[in-house]
Amino acid sequence: MKDEVIFFGTGPVSLMTLEGIKNSFNLEAIITKPAVSTPGGRLHESPVKDWAEQQGLQTYTPANKQELAELFQTKHFKSRIGLVVDYGIIIPRSVIDNFELGIVNSHFSLLPKYRGADPITAVVLNGDSETGVSLMLVEEQLDNGPIVGQAKLNVAPNETINSLTDRLVALSNKFIQETLPEYVSGSIKPLSQNTKITPSMTKKVQKADGTINWQHSAIEIERQVRAYLGWPGSRTTLAGKEVTITRASILEDTLFDARACSGAGIPFRTPNGQLAVCCGDGALVVESLKPAGKPEMAGNAFLAGHKL
């Protein structure tokens, strides 16, 4: 018999989760953020809302904590457990208390490391070799609740935010399907987070974070390119043109001549004809980039058409 679950989620990761677990649980209700209007007046629906309605699932769209609390005051749900992934609204204690077994959050880090809004980006930025998924009971204090279970994942050296997100979602879906029924049955007892690890907090990425600071090392900037791929992008000016770097690598020591670097942010041609940029430490090879208003192109194609 499938367990009855109420799902809280809004964004693309929520949708990927729902598509992965929909056949393993009875989804009593989907709770998601409502459609929002952009400054230009366009209406953006929640991808989760659209999907849930197409599936014929009962769907609710409270806009904030107060409306969420009011929903649970007026509606009687029978699910003993909730599941939250990529929701976007802090769930108040009054809502948590409606569930006999609490609300489980699938958080994409090995808590208590990387609590907060953007743990996947933090893994790429910091060059971690390992991350994972934590199933955690939601508490009012952010990402502080007891752990139902954790699953680990090795991080590839060239991992981008997109590839790592896809792999973590797949791991999370599998882990939810294996672990949540065991928790509901009582065979798993949640444990406090590991107090031997100092908690770290991540922040939500802003558009301004994408501006490249060439005073940083080539290692740091190469990680930034992979971490901010898509949005906010890794932006700079080369040969007087605004560009977004989409793929980069660290220039090998054998090809790096410090005399070519007259200052951080100065582009130059490597001995084998690649486009590179001087950094605070080392140099970055620009393998591909997208000039403003133009298609993505290879770095050496940009180099051929622009005087440095």
N, C-alpha and C positions, 0 to 999 in steps of 0.2 A: 504494500500500500504506500502511495506517495505521500510525503509530508506536505502539509498545508503551509504556505509561506506568503508573507506580504513583502513585496520588493520595493525598495526605495532607490531611484536612480534617474539620471537625466541625460548625461553626455554620451559620446560615442563608445566609451569603455563600458558604460552600462548596457548599451545596446548589444555590444559584442558578448557581454556576459549573459544577457537574457537569451540570445540566440543559441548560446552554448549549453544552457542548463534547463531550457524550457520543458524538455521531455522527462526531466528527473524529479520535478516537483509540481504540485498543484498550486498555481499562482492565484491566490484568492483575490489579490488586488495589486495594482501597480500605482505607486505614488511618485509623481515626477513634477518638476518645475513647469510652470505654464509657459506658453509662447511669449516671446518678448519682441518689442518693436525696436528697430535700430534707429539712430538719429535721422536716417533718410526716410523713415516711415515704413520700411519693409518689415513684415511679420515673420519671425523665425520660430517655427514649431520645435518642440523637443523631439529629437529622433526616437526617444523611448515612447513618448505619447503616441506618435504616429504608428509605431510598430504595435504597441499594446492594443490600440483600437482596431487595427487590421486583424489582430488575433482574436478579437471579441472579448478581451479581458476588461474587467472593471477597472477604470482609470480615474485617478483624482489628481488635481493640480493645485495644491496650496502654494501660495507665492512666498510665504515666510514662516517663521517659527510659530507665530501666533495663529495663523490660519491652519497650520499643521496640527497644533494642539486642539483647535476647535473642531477639526475633522474627527479626531479620536474621541472627542466629547459627545459628538452627535451620531457617530457610526459605531455599530457593534461588529467587530471582526472576530472570527473564531480561531484564526491562526495563533499558535503558541509561540511562534518565532518570526522575527523579521530579518531580512537580508538587505544590506545597503552597500552599493558600489557606485562611486562617482555621482553622488546625489547633488551636493551644492547647497544644502540647507542644514544648519546644525539642528539635530533632533533633541527636543527638550525632554527632561526627565519624565514629565507627565505622559509623554508618548511611549517612552521606553517601558514604563511601568505597566502599559497595557499588554505586554507580552510576558507570558509565564517564564519563557526561557530567554528573554531579552532580545536584543537586535544584534546580529553578527555583521561586522564590517569586514570585507575583504580588502586589506590594505597592502599596497604593492611595495613592501619593504620588510626587512627582518626586524620588527620592532624589538626594543625601543629606538633602534637606529632609524633616522629619517621619518620622524613624525611630521604631520603637516600636509600642506597642499600639493607638493610636487616631488614625491620621493623618486620617481623614475628619472627625471631630469638630474636630480642630485647624484644618482649613481653614475651617470655618464660623465657629468662635469668633474666628479672626483676620481674617475678612473678606477672604480671598484671592480674587482674580479668576481664578486659574488653578490647576489641579492636574493630576493624571493618574495613570498606571499605570506602574510599573517592573517589568520582569521581571528578577530578580536571582538569581544563584547563591547558594545558602545557604552561609554560613560559620558557624563557632561564635560569632563576635562578631556581635551582633544587627544585622541589616539593613546589613551592611558589605560584602557580597560584590560581585563584578563585575557590571556591568549587561549583560544580553543585549539589551535594547531598552526604549525609553520611548515612551509615547503621551500627548499632552496633551489637556486638556479645559477649556473655559471654564466658570467658575462663575457662575451667575445671582445677581443681587443678593438675591433672596428665597429662595435655596436652603435647604432643610431637610436634616437628616441623612438622612432617608428618601429624598428625591428624588435627592440627590447619590450616595448609596450605590447606588441602582438604576442611575443613569447610569454610574457607575464600573464596576459589575459588567458591564454591557453592553459597555463599552469593553474591559474586561479579557478577556472571553470572545472577542471579535473579534480582539483582539491576540494572545492565546494561540494561536488557531487559525491565524493568519497567520505568527507568528514562531517558535513552537516547532519546527515541521517544518524551517524554515530553519536553526535552530541545530543540530538533530539531523543535518542533512545536511552541516554544516560550512561553510555559506556565511555564517554570522554568527560573529564572534569577540567574546566578552565583553570589555568595557573597564572599567577601574577607575572608581569613582565620581568625580564632578567635585570635585576638591580645591579649586576656587576658591569653592565654596559651603560655608559653615560648617554642619556637620551640626547638626540639632536633634532632640531626643528628645521623644516624646509619652508621656503616662502613661495608664494605664487609668482610665476615668471611674468614680468612686465615687458612691454614692447621695448622700453629703453635698455633692457638687459641685452638685446641683440646687437647693440653697437660695439664693434670690436675695439678693444683697448690694446694697441700694438706694443705697449710697454710690458704686457704680460708675456710669459714664455710661449714658445711655439707649441709645447705640450698642452698648455692650458687652452690656447686658442683652437687647436685641432679638436680638443674635446668639446669646446663650445660649439663648433660647427656641427658636430654630430648630435649634441644635446638640444640645439635650437633649430634643427632642420624642420622646415615647414613654417613654424611660428615660434618665436618672433623672427627667426632667421638671423644670420650672422652678417651684419651690414657694415660696409666701409666705403671709402672712395679710392679708386685706383685710376691713374692716368686722367684725373679730373672727372671720372664717371662714378655715379653712385651704383654700387653693385652689392649683391648678396652672394656670399660664398656658400656653395652647396656641397662641395666635397674637397677635402684637403688632406695633406699628410705632412709629416715633419721631414725637412730636408736632411738627407743623410750627411753625416759628418764629412765623408770623403768628397762631397760636392759643395760643402759650405766653405766659402772664403769670407772671413770677417771683413776683409777690405771692401767687399761689395756692399756692405751695410754702412751707410753714412748716417743712419738713424732709424729708430723704430717706426714702422709703417711705410718705409721706402721700398717700392717694388724693384725687382731686378730680374735679369735673365740668367738662369743657371747654366753651367757648362754644357748640359745636354738639352738646352732649349726650352726648359720649363719656366713658367711664371712663378716667382717666389716673392715673398715679402719678409723684410727684416722684422724681427720681434725683439722684445727685451732680452730674451735668451734664445739664440738659434734663429732659424728661419722656417717659414711655412710655405710649402708648395701648394699653389691654388690649382687643383685638378679640374674643377668646374665652378662656374659662377653664373649668375643671372644679372645682367645689367638692367637697370630700371626701365620698364616698358618694353623689354626685348626677351626673346627666348633664352633658355639656359644654353650655355656653350662651354666648350673645353677651355681650360686656362691658356693653353698655347694658341688657340684660335683668337682669343682676346688679345694676347700678346702680339700676334701677327698684324692686328688691325689698329693697334694703338701705340703711340710713341710713349715710352716711359720717361 
